[in-house]
Amino acid sequence: MNNTAPPVGASHTTCDVLVIGGGPAGATAATLLAERGHRVTLLEKAHHPRFHIGESLLPANLPLLEKLGVADAVKAIGMEKWGAEFVSPWHAHQQRFEFADAWDKSMPMSYQVRRSEFDEILIRNAAAKNATVIEGCQVQDVAFLPAAQGAIVQARHDDGRVESWHTRFVLDASGRDTFLGTRLKAKQRNKKHNSTAIYAHFSGVQRNPGKSEGDISIFWFEHGWFWLIPLADGTTSVGAVTWPYYLKTRGKKPLDVFFKETIALCPPLAARLEPAKMESAAEATGNFSYVCDRTYGDNYLLLGDAYIFIDPVFSSGVMLAMQSAFIGADTVDTCLRYPEQAAAALKKFDRSLRGAPKVFSWFIYRVTNPTMRDMFMTPRNVLRAKEAVLSVLAGDVFGKTPIWGSIRIFKTLYYLGSLMNLRRTIHARRMRKLNIRPVDDVTVAAR
């Protein structure tokens, strides 16, 4: 990041807010701020529609889609998702949960979506709401100016042209590129978690019957867990989230072959995929759990994956990104209109952005633990603990639903169960410590 910039009086396009990235966080924030009358420029390095993994939305996404005015458009492309199914090789049965059984009964379902279609709906909505959306334009540099004069942002268009903007505020919604986090040296490996992923799209996958056809299925296996996400066009997204050491065992083997061999290690999943055909080349990503050491600074905010990326087992990514954009838009609006209230608004933003990932992370760090597996596979609604956990799985962690006392009950039951099986717990903890070790030079090439 360049700390020296051309003078403010130089030839720059001007705007109030410049958004880096046109995914769910960036498009949402751009829409909300443009609706409030701010001059917003959104720069997206790719061209929509573009492929992206992470197709499963949570019920808590739906009220956000309504507020953005895109609920009907998303419904038209979505596969109804009423619940989630967990399959464990250490248990003789499958366990299905319905979102309608959560504490708040008003959010009983969500959707599975092709992200290329979903993300395009959001970014086109931003343009329709008067945000200036520029695709094929990759940010190269950001220089923050002294005395709260904003920042100079420089970007390169696909045709090689370089353009710069003078903006009062920068929103980094660059996703896993973590543009500002990387340049500010704020991005840190998450020492409490570490995983890799392999994924592809399939046709002809055996689906669950009736209302549960669109459910996400989670399959535990020896080296991690799989997702199976049915999409409306008949395609199914399948991915394996594994410990880093496992992806390292691929060696020079073609990734498609390695992925099929990995699927074979999970017989219940392999049975669902027996009649299926892989429609896209397998892709992989390595060591992807991270967090930045800040959520904001002078004249900038980090949104969604630009701040933190956690294991996707509970499909929280899009919801957290969009919620961060709603909170971020309120924050920026306050900072620009009422500078005397900026400090308080930024602190509130920081608390909100840090809090929700911590809620999910407590479960994520333990989801492969045998005690947690037992609790998910044989759920009990002690003092509404099951309802509270389902509220978390539905993404209901930002509102006023009074789930936190029952979440503490669930955690207490978890710790008691761990003590009752102390030898197993100690072994599981030792194994997890080994499993999350970084593995240098993990091969993640697409083919």
ROMI-886660 format. One line per field, with one value per residue (C-alpha): residue number from 1; z, y, x. Coordinates in nm, 2 decimals. Example, Ala and Ser with C-alpha at 12.3 -4.5 7.8 and 13.67 -1.06 7.14 Angstrom:
BEGIN
seq c(1 / 2)
w c(0.78 / 0.71)
v c(-0.45 / -0.11)
u c(1.23 / 1.37)
//
This chain:
BEGIN
seq c(1 / 2 / 3 / 4 / 5 / 6 / 7 / 8 / 9 / 10 / 11 / 12 / 13 / 14 / 15 / 16 / 17 / 18 / 19 / 20 / 21 / 22 / 23 / 24 / 25 / 26 / 27 / 28 / 29 / 30 / 31 / 32 / 33 / 34 / 35 / 36 / 37 / 38 / 39 / 40 / 41 / 42 / 43 / 44 / 45 / 46 / 47 / 48 / 49 / 50 / 51 / 52 / 53 / 54 / 55 / 56 / 57 / 58 / 59 / 60 / 61 / 62 / 63 / 64 / 65 / 66 / 67 / 68 / 69 / 70 / 71 / 72 / 73 / 74 / 75 / 76 / 77 / 78 / 79 / 80 / 81 / 82 / 83 / 84 / 85 / 86 / 87 / 88 / 89 / 90 / 91 / 92 / 93 / 94 / 95 / 96 / 97 / 98 / 99 / 100 / 101 / 102 / 103 / 104 / 105 / 106 / 107 / 108 / 109 / 110 / 111 / 112 / 113 / 114 / 115 / 116 / 117 / 118 / 119 / 120 / 121 / 122 / 123 / 124 / 125 / 126 / 127 / 128 / 129 / 130 / 131 / 132 / 133 / 134 / 135 / 136 / 137 / 138 / 139 / 140 / 141 / 142 / 143 / 144 / 145 / 146 / 147 / 148 / 149 / 150 / 151 / 152 / 153 / 154 / 155 / 156 / 157 / 158 / 159 / 160 / 161 / 162 / 163 / 164 / 165 / 166 / 167 / 168 / 169 / 170 / 171 / 172 / 173 / 174 / 175 / 176 / 177 / 178 / 179 / 180 / 181 / 182 / 183 / 184 / 185 / 186 / 187 / 188 / 189 / 190 / 191 / 192 / 193 / 194 / 195 / 196 / 197 / 198 / 199 / 200 / 201 / 202 / 203 / 204 / 205 / 206 / 207 / 208 / 209 / 210 / 211 / 212 / 213 / 214 / 215 / 216 / 217 / 218 / 219 / 220 / 221 / 222 / 223 / 224 / 225 / 226 / 227 / 228 / 229 / 230 / 231 / 232 / 233 / 234 / 235 / 236 / 237 / 238 / 239 / 240 / 241 / 242 / 243 / 244 / 245 / 246 / 247 / 248 / 249 / 250 / 251 / 252 / 253 / 254 / 255 / 256 / 257 / 258 / 259 / 260 / 261 / 262 / 263 / 264 / 265 / 266 / 267 / 268 / 269 / 270 / 271 / 272 / 273 / 274 / 275 / 276 / 277 / 278 / 279 / 280 / 281 / 282 / 283 / 284 / 285 / 286 / 287 / 288 / 289 / 290 / 291 / 292 / 293 / 294 / 295 / 296 / 297 / 298 / 299 / 300 / 301 / 302 / 303 / 304 / 305 / 306 / 307 / 308 / 309 / 310 / 311 / 312 / 313 / 314 / 315 / 316 / 317 / 318 / 319 / 320 / 321 / 322 / 323 / 324 / 325 / 326 / 327 / 328 / 329 / 330 / 331 / 332 / 333 / 334 / 335 / 336 / 337 / 338 / 339 / 340 / 341 / 342 / 343 / 344 / 345 / 346 / 347 / 348 / 349 / 350 / 351 / 352 / 353 / 354 / 355 / 356 / 357 / 358 / 359 / 360 / 361 / 362 / 363 / 364 / 365 / 366 / 367 / 368 / 369 / 370 / 371 / 372 / 373 / 374 / 375 / 376 / 377 / 378 / 379 / 380 / 381 / 382 / 383 / 384 / 385 / 386 / 387 / 388 / 389 / 390 / 391 / 392 / 393 / 394 / 395 / 396 / 397 / 398 / 399 / 400 / 401 / 402 / 403 / 404 / 405 / 406 / 407 / 408 / 409 / 410 / 411 / 412 / 413 / 414 / 415 / 416 / 417 / 418 / 419 / 420 / 421 / 422 / 423 / 424 / 425 / 426 / 427 / 428 / 429 / 430 / 431 / 432 / 433 / 434 / 435 / 436 / 437 / 438 / 439 / 440 / 441 / 442 / 443 / 444 / 445 / 446 / 447)
w c(0.00 / -0.10 / 0.17 / -0.08 / -0.32 / -0.58 / -0.43 / -0.38 / -0.65 / -0.92 / -1.18 / -1.01 / -1.03 / -0.70 / -0.50 / -0.14 / -0.10 / -0.30 / -0.27 / -0.36 / -0.48 / -0.62 / -0.42 / -0.17 / 0.08 / -0.17 / -0.38 / -0.07 / 0.09 / -0.25 / -0.28 / 0.07 / 0.05 / -0.29 / -0.17 / 0.10 / -0.15 / -0.13 / -0.45 / -0.46 / -0.70 / -0.69 / -0.86 / -0.94 / -1.10 / -1.28 / -1.50 / -1.38 / -1.40 / -1.27 / -1.08 / -0.70 / -0.45 / -0.14 / -0.27 / 0.05 / 0.21 / 0.56 / 0.67 / 0.81 / 0.45 / 0.35 / 0.55 / 0.40 / 0.05 / 0.11 / 0.23 / -0.08 / -0.30 / -0.46 / -0.28 / -0.58 / -0.81 / -0.58 / -0.53 / -0.90 / -0.92 / -0.58 / -0.46 / -0.14 / 0.16 / 0.46 / 0.67 / 0.70 / 0.72 / 0.91 / 0.83 / 1.05 / 1.00 / 1.37 / 1.40 / 1.26 / 1.16 / 0.98 / 1.16 / 0.99 / 1.14 / 1.02 / 1.05 / 1.15 / 1.48 / 1.57 / 1.84 / 1.60 / 1.39 / 1.14 / 0.93 / 0.84 / 0.51 / 0.28 / -0.07 / -0.24 / -0.53 / -0.81 / -0.69 / -1.04 / -1.07 / -0.71 / -0.71 / -1.05 / -0.91 / -0.62 / -0.83 / -1.10 / -0.82 / -0.69 / -1.04 / -1.06 / -0.73 / -0.88 / -0.76 / -1.03 / -1.10 / -1.30 / -1.38 / -1.52 / -1.31 / -1.04 / -0.76 / -0.76 / -0.48 / -0.20 / -0.04 / 0.26 / 0.30 / 0.62 / 0.81 / 0.72 / 0.35 / 0.25 / 0.01 / -0.35 / -0.51 / -0.82 / -1.04 / -1.38 / -1.63 / -1.84 / -2.14 / -1.95 / -1.87 / -1.52 / -1.34 / -1.00 / -0.76 / -0.47 / -0.22 / 0.13 / 0.25 / 0.13 / 0.19 / 0.14 / 0.02 / -0.18 / -0.03 / 0.02 / -0.17 / 0.15 / -0.03 / 0.26 / 0.52 / 0.32 / 0.24 / 0.60 / 0.72 / 0.93 / 0.79 / 1.02 / 1.00 / 1.23 / 1.48 / 1.62 / 1.29 / 0.96 / 0.66 / 0.29 / 0.04 / -0.29 / -0.48 / -0.81 / -0.96 / -1.05 / -1.24 / -1.17 / -0.79 / -0.59 / -0.40 / -0.08 / -0.14 / -0.10 / 0.10 / 0.20 / -0.17 / -0.13 / 0.21 / 0.25 / 0.36 / 0.57 / 0.58 / 0.83 / 0.74 / 0.86 / 0.72 / 0.77 / 0.62 / 0.29 / 0.17 / -0.08 / -0.20 / -0.45 / -0.70 / -0.89 / -1.23 / -1.13 / -1.06 / -0.72 / -0.55 / -0.37 / -0.17 / 0.08 / 0.36 / 0.50 / 0.73 / 0.54 / 0.57 / 0.36 / 0.06 / 0.08 / 0.01 / -0.34 / -0.46 / -0.84 / -0.89 / -1.11 / -0.88 / -1.04 / -0.97 / -0.62 / -0.55 / -0.67 / -0.45 / -0.15 / -0.22 / -0.21 / 0.15 / 0.25 / 0.14 / 0.21 / -0.01 / -0.27 / -0.29 / -0.36 / -0.63 / -0.80 / -1.09 / -1.11 / -1.36 / -1.27 / -1.48 / -1.38 / -1.32 / -0.95 / -0.79 / -0.46 / -0.21 / 0.07 / 0.43 / 0.41 / 0.77 / 0.86 / 1.04 / 1.02 / 1.34 / 1.28 / 1.13 / 1.05 / 1.03 / 0.93 / 0.64 / 0.58 / 0.68 / 0.62 / 0.52 / 0.50 / 0.39 / 0.36 / 0.74 / 0.83 / 0.67 / 0.87 / 0.79 / 0.58 / 0.76 / 0.87 / 0.54 / 0.73 / 0.47 / 0.26 / 0.56 / 0.75 / 0.44 / 0.38 / 0.75 / 0.77 / 0.47 / 0.64 / 0.96 / 0.76 / 0.55 / 0.87 / 1.00 / 0.69 / 0.67 / 1.03 / 0.97 / 0.66 / 0.79 / 1.16 / 1.20 / 1.58 / 1.61 / 1.40 / 1.69 / 1.86 / 1.53 / 1.45 / 1.79 / 1.75 / 1.40 / 1.54 / 1.82 / 1.57 / 1.31 / 1.57 / 1.76 / 1.51 / 1.37 / 1.73 / 1.78 / 1.47 / 1.55 / 1.88 / 1.70 / 1.40 / 1.62 / 1.78 / 1.49 / 1.43 / 1.80 / 1.90 / 2.18 / 1.95 / 1.68 / 1.95 / 2.04 / 1.68 / 1.60 / 1.92 / 1.99 / 2.31 / 2.37 / 2.73 / 2.83 / 2.46 / 2.38 / 2.05 / 1.94 / 2.03 / 1.83 / 1.53 / 1.56 / 1.52 / 1.22 / 1.07 / 1.11 / 1.37 / 1.57 / 1.51 / 1.62 / 1.95 / 1.97 / 2.34 / 2.26 / 2.46 / 2.79 / 2.61 / 2.41 / 2.75 / 2.85 / 2.53 / 2.59 / 2.95 / 2.83 / 2.58 / 2.85 / 3.08 / 2.80 / 2.73 / 3.10 / 3.11 / 2.82 / 2.93 / 2.76 / 2.43 / 2.47 / 2.54 / 2.24 / 2.02 / 2.14 / 2.06 / 1.72 / 1.64 / 1.74 / 1.50 / 1.22 / 1.22 / 1.18 / 0.88 / 0.59 / 0.37 / 0.00 / -0.01 / -0.38 / -0.47 / -0.85 / -1.02 / -1.23)
v c(0.00 / 0.34 / 0.60 / 0.88 / 0.98 / 1.25 / 1.57 / 1.59 / 1.86 / 1.62 / 1.47 / 1.21 / 1.09 / 1.17 / 0.98 / 0.95 / 0.58 / 0.34 / -0.03 / -0.28 / -0.60 / -0.69 / -1.00 / -1.01 / -0.78 / -0.52 / -0.52 / -0.50 / -0.21 / -0.02 / -0.06 / 0.06 / 0.36 / 0.47 / 0.45 / 0.70 / 0.95 / 0.88 / 0.88 / 0.52 / 0.36 / -0.02 / -0.17 / -0.55 / -0.72 / -0.99 / -0.97 / -1.11 / -1.37 / -1.54 / -1.87 / -1.88 / -2.16 / -2.12 / -2.18 / -2.23 / -1.94 / -1.93 / -1.82 / -1.50 / -1.40 / -1.37 / -1.05 / -0.89 / -0.98 / -0.83 / -0.50 / -0.50 / -0.55 / -0.87 / -1.14 / -1.24 / -1.25 / -1.48 / -1.70 / -1.74 / -1.90 / -2.07 / -2.43 / -2.43 / -2.53 / -2.63 / -2.80 / -2.97 / -3.34 / -3.48 / -3.82 / -3.98 / -4.31 / -4.35 / -4.35 / -4.59 / -4.33 / -3.99 / -3.68 / -3.41 / -3.07 / -2.82 / -2.45 / -2.42 / -2.58 / -2.29 / -2.05 / -1.79 / -1.97 / -1.69 / -1.80 / -2.16 / -2.18 / -2.05 / -2.12 / -2.30 / -2.08 / -2.08 / -1.81 / -1.68 / -1.60 / -1.48 / -1.25 / -1.10 / -1.02 / -0.83 / -0.63 / -0.54 / -0.43 / -0.20 / -0.04 / 0.00 / 0.19 / 0.44 / 0.30 / 0.33 / -0.03 / -0.09 / -0.45 / -0.57 / -0.31 / -0.43 / -0.21 / -0.17 / 0.07 / 0.27 / 0.57 / 0.72 / 1.09 / 1.29 / 1.50 / 1.28 / 1.37 / 1.02 / 0.81 / 0.79 / 0.46 / 0.35 / 0.07 / -0.09 / -0.17 / -0.49 / -0.28 / -0.16 / 0.19 / 0.31 / 0.53 / 0.69 / 0.80 / 1.04 / 0.90 / 1.00 / 0.64 / 0.29 / -0.03 / -0.34 / -0.62 / -0.80 / -1.14 / -1.38 / -1.14 / -0.93 / -0.63 / -0.40 / -0.67 / -0.80 / -0.46 / -0.35 / -0.67 / -0.72 / -1.07 / -1.35 / -1.73 / -1.86 / -2.06 / -2.23 / -2.38 / -2.48 / -2.67 / -2.71 / -2.78 / -2.97 / -2.92 / -2.96 / -2.96 / -3.29 / -3.39 / -3.69 / -3.69 / -3.89 / -3.64 / -3.67 / -3.71 / -3.45 / -3.14 / -3.24 / -3.25 / -2.91 / -2.98 / -2.94 / -3.27 / -3.28 / -3.61 / -3.66 / -3.88 / -3.97 / -3.67 / -3.40 / -3.35 / -3.32 / -3.09 / -3.18 / -2.88 / -2.94 / -2.66 / -2.57 / -2.66 / -3.02 / -2.96 / -3.05 / -2.88 / -3.13 / -3.05 / -3.20 / -2.99 / -3.17 / -3.12 / -2.98 / -3.30 / -3.48 / -3.26 / -3.28 / -3.66 / -3.59 / -3.55 / -3.52 / -3.70 / -3.52 / -3.34 / -3.49 / -3.84 / -3.74 / -3.59 / -3.91 / -4.12 / -3.89 / -3.93 / -4.31 / -4.28 / -4.18 / -4.47 / -4.29 / -4.00 / -4.23 / -4.41 / -4.08 / -4.00 / -4.34 / -4.24 / -3.89 / -3.72 / -3.46 / -3.15 / -2.92 / -2.98 / -3.02 / -2.72 / -2.68 / -2.42 / -2.45 / -2.34 / -2.09 / -2.00 / -1.65 / -1.33 / -0.97 / -0.80 / -0.50 / -0.44 / -0.07 / 0.22 / 0.58 / 0.61 / 0.24 / -0.07 / -0.44 / -0.64 / -1.01 / -1.23 / -0.93 / -0.94 / -1.31 / -1.65 / -1.94 / -2.30 / -2.32 / -2.61 / -2.41 / -2.21 / -1.88 / -1.70 / -1.51 / -1.43 / -1.28 / -1.09 / -0.93 / -0.86 / -0.69 / -0.48 / -0.37 / -0.28 / -0.12 / 0.09 / 0.23 / 0.30 / 0.48 / 0.68 / 0.80 / 0.87 / 1.08 / 1.27 / 1.31 / 1.30 / 1.37 / 1.03 / 0.84 / 0.70 / 0.54 / 0.41 / 0.25 / 0.08 / -0.06 / -0.19 / -0.36 / -0.53 / -0.66 / -0.78 / -0.97 / -1.11 / -1.32 / -1.52 / -1.61 / -1.76 / -1.99 / -2.06 / -2.22 / -2.48 / -2.51 / -2.58 / -2.87 / -3.00 / -3.30 / -3.38 / -3.70 / -3.54 / -3.27 / -3.53 / -3.73 / -3.42 / -3.33 / -3.69 / -3.73 / -3.38 / -3.29 / -2.98 / -2.93 / -2.58 / -2.50 / -2.58 / -2.75 / -2.45 / -2.21 / -2.41 / -2.43 / -2.05 / -2.02 / -2.26 / -2.04 / -1.74 / -1.57 / -1.42 / -1.05 / -1.00 / -0.99 / -1.36 / -1.46 / -1.77 / -1.70 / -1.86 / -2.18 / -2.17 / -2.16 / -2.47 / -2.64 / -2.56 / -2.68 / -3.01 / -3.04 / -2.98 / -3.23 / -3.49 / -3.43 / -3.49 / -3.81 / -3.94 / -3.79 / -4.04 / -3.99 / -3.62 / -3.60 / -3.82 / -3.60 / -3.29 / -3.43 / -3.54 / -3.20 / -3.02 / -3.24 / -3.20 / -2.82 / -2.79 / -2.59 / -2.79 / -2.60 / -2.59 / -2.77 / -2.83 / -2.66 / -2.63 / -2.67 / -2.96)
u c(0.00 / 0.13 / 0.13 / 0.22 / -0.05 / -0.11 / -0.24 / -0.62 / -0.64 / -0.50 / -0.73 / -0.93 / -1.29 / -1.46 / -1.71 / -1.82 / -1.77 / -1.56 / -1.63 / -1.36 / -1.54 / -1.88 / -1.97 / -2.26 / -2.09 / -1.98 / -2.30 / -2.52 / -2.32 / -2.32 / -2.70 / -2.77 / -2.54 / -2.66 / -3.02 / -2.92 / -2.80 / -2.42 / -2.21 / -2.09 / -1.84 / -1.80 / -1.50 / -1.51 / -1.21 / -1.42 / -1.73 / -2.06 / -2.18 / -1.87 / -1.83 / -1.81 / -1.85 / -2.07 / -2.42 / -2.61 / -2.80 / -2.94 / -3.29 / -3.15 / -3.06 / -3.42 / -3.51 / -3.20 / -3.30 / -3.65 / -3.49 / -3.27 / -3.57 / -3.44 / -3.63 / -3.85 / -3.55 / -3.36 / -3.67 / -3.69 / -3.34 / -3.34 / -3.39 / -3.60 / -3.40 / -3.60 / -3.34 / -3.01 / -2.91 / -2.61 / -2.47 / -2.21 / -2.01 / -2.01 / -2.39 / -2.64 / -2.89 / -2.91 / -3.03 / -3.24 / -3.30 / -3.57 / -3.53 / -3.89 / -3.80 / -3.57 / -3.66 / -3.80 / -4.05 / -4.08 / -3.77 / -3.85 / -3.66 / -3.40 / -3.25 / -2.97 / -2.85 / -2.60 / -2.36 / -2.30 / -2.67 / -2.72 / -2.42 / -2.52 / -2.87 / -2.71 / -2.46 / -2.72 / -2.95 / -2.67 / -2.64 / -3.02 / -3.01 / -2.76 / -2.43 / -2.16 / -2.06 / -1.75 / -1.65 / -1.32 / -1.15 / -0.90 / -0.78 / -0.40 / -0.34 / -0.50 / -0.34 / -0.51 / -0.48 / -0.41 / -0.66 / -0.96 / -0.94 / -1.03 / -0.82 / -0.69 / -0.77 / -0.60 / -0.73 / -0.65 / -0.92 / -0.91 / -0.79 / -0.49 / -0.62 / -0.54 / -0.79 / -0.80 / -1.07 / -1.07 / -1.31 / -1.42 / -1.45 / -1.33 / -1.51 / -1.30 / -1.53 / -1.27 / -1.34 / -1.06 / -0.83 / -0.84 / -0.70 / -0.65 / -0.59 / -0.30 / -0.15 / -0.18 / -0.03 / -0.35 / -0.44 / -0.34 / -0.37 / -0.64 / -0.43 / -0.75 / -0.86 / -0.71 / -0.86 / -0.86 / -1.13 / -1.19 / -1.52 / -1.70 / -2.05 / -2.23 / -2.54 / -2.76 / -2.70 / -2.95 / -3.16 / -3.37 / -3.75 / -4.02 / -3.97 / -3.62 / -3.50 / -3.32 / -3.17 / -2.80 / -2.64 / -2.32 / -2.13 / -1.85 / -1.56 / -1.22 / -1.04 / -1.31 / -1.65 / -1.84 / -2.11 / -2.39 / -2.59 / -2.88 / -2.94 / -3.26 / -3.13 / -3.05 / -2.69 / -2.54 / -2.25 / -2.03 / -1.72 / -1.48 / -1.34 / -1.04 / -0.74 / -0.44 / -0.23 / -0.49 / -0.48 / -0.10 / -0.13 / -0.25 / 0.10 / 0.10 / -0.23 / -0.49 / -0.73 / -1.04 / -0.90 / -0.80 / -1.15 / -1.33 / -1.10 / -1.18 / -1.56 / -1.51 / -1.39 / -1.74 / -1.98 / -2.31 / -2.20 / -2.05 / -2.39 / -2.57 / -2.31 / -2.31 / -2.53 / -2.38 / -2.15 / -1.89 / -1.99 / -1.70 / -1.34 / -1.25 / -1.10 / -0.92 / -0.82 / -0.57 / -0.54 / -0.82 / -0.92 / -0.80 / -0.89 / -0.77 / -0.65 / -0.88 / -1.22 / -1.18 / -0.94 / -0.93 / -1.17 / -1.21 / -1.41 / -1.35 / -1.66 / -1.73 / -1.45 / -1.22 / -1.22 / -1.26 / -1.31 / -1.42 / -1.49 / -1.81 / -1.97 / -2.28 / -2.31 / -2.26 / -2.04 / -2.30 / -2.52 / -2.22 / -2.11 / -2.44 / -2.50 / -2.16 / -2.27 / -2.59 / -2.41 / -2.12 / -2.36 / -2.52 / -2.17 / -2.04 / -2.36 / -2.31 / -1.94 / -2.01 / -2.31 / -2.23 / -1.85 / -1.89 / -2.06 / -1.80 / -1.60 / -1.90 / -2.03 / -1.70 / -1.68 / -2.03 / -1.94 / -1.63 / -1.83 / -2.09 / -1.84 / -1.63 / -1.92 / -2.11 / -1.81 / -1.72 / -2.06 / -2.02 / -1.65 / -1.72 / -1.93 / -1.69 / -1.38 / -1.57 / -1.78 / -1.55 / -1.53 / -1.70 / -1.90 / -2.03 / -2.12 / -2.31 / -2.50 / -2.59 / -2.69 / -2.90 / -3.03 / -3.22 / -3.42 / -3.31 / -3.43 / -3.48 / -3.11 / -3.19 / -3.41 / -3.13 / -2.87 / -3.10 / -3.13 / -2.76 / -2.77 / -3.04 / -2.81 / -3.03 / -2.73 / -2.77 / -3.13 / -3.31 / -3.41 / -3.33 / -3.12 / -2.81 / -2.91 / -3.00 / -2.68 / -2.49 / -2.70 / -2.59 / -2.22 / -2.25 / -2.39 / -2.11 / -1.84 / -2.01 / -2.03 / -1.66 / -1.57 / -1.78 / -1.57 / -1.25 / -1.01 / -1.19 / -1.19 / -0.82 / -0.75 / -0.97 / -0.81 / -0.46 / -0.57 / -0.72 / -0.40 / -0.21 / -0.48 / -0.48 / -0.10 / 0.00 / 0.14 / 0.38 / 0.33 / 0.00 / -0.08 / -0.41 / -0.38 / -0.72 / -0.61)
//
